[in-house]
């Protein structure tokens, strides 16, 4: 069987040895700084503008893809008509 040692663990502090001082209070939140709010509002406006440009670009690509799809479908229909006419 394993031997049991009666040596105290140096890493454990007995409850009576705990520091008597209370923990430090949490730091106070930073005070209101209007210049930070201005920066936040400007960044929000830039993000909104960027989103608008991105959305417009996406719509343009979708329109282009739709036109290419219609053109391809029309060519397929036309080729089918030509093949059927030759038979």
C-alpha positions, 0 to 999 in steps of 0.5 A: 500500500502507499505510505501516508506522509504527515507533512503539511502541504506548504501550498495550502494556507490554513484559514487563520492565516488568510489576510485580514484586509478586504479585497480592493474595490473594483476600479471605477468606470472611466468618466464620460468623454464626449470626444469618444462619442464623436469618434464612435458616431463617425465610425458608425456613419462610415460603416453605414456608408460602406454597407450601402456601397457594398449593397449597391455593388452586390445588387449590380453583380446580381443584375449582371448575373441575371442578364447573363442567365437570361442570355444563356437560357435564350441561347439554349432555347434558340439552339433547341429550336434550330435543332428541332427545325433541322429534323 
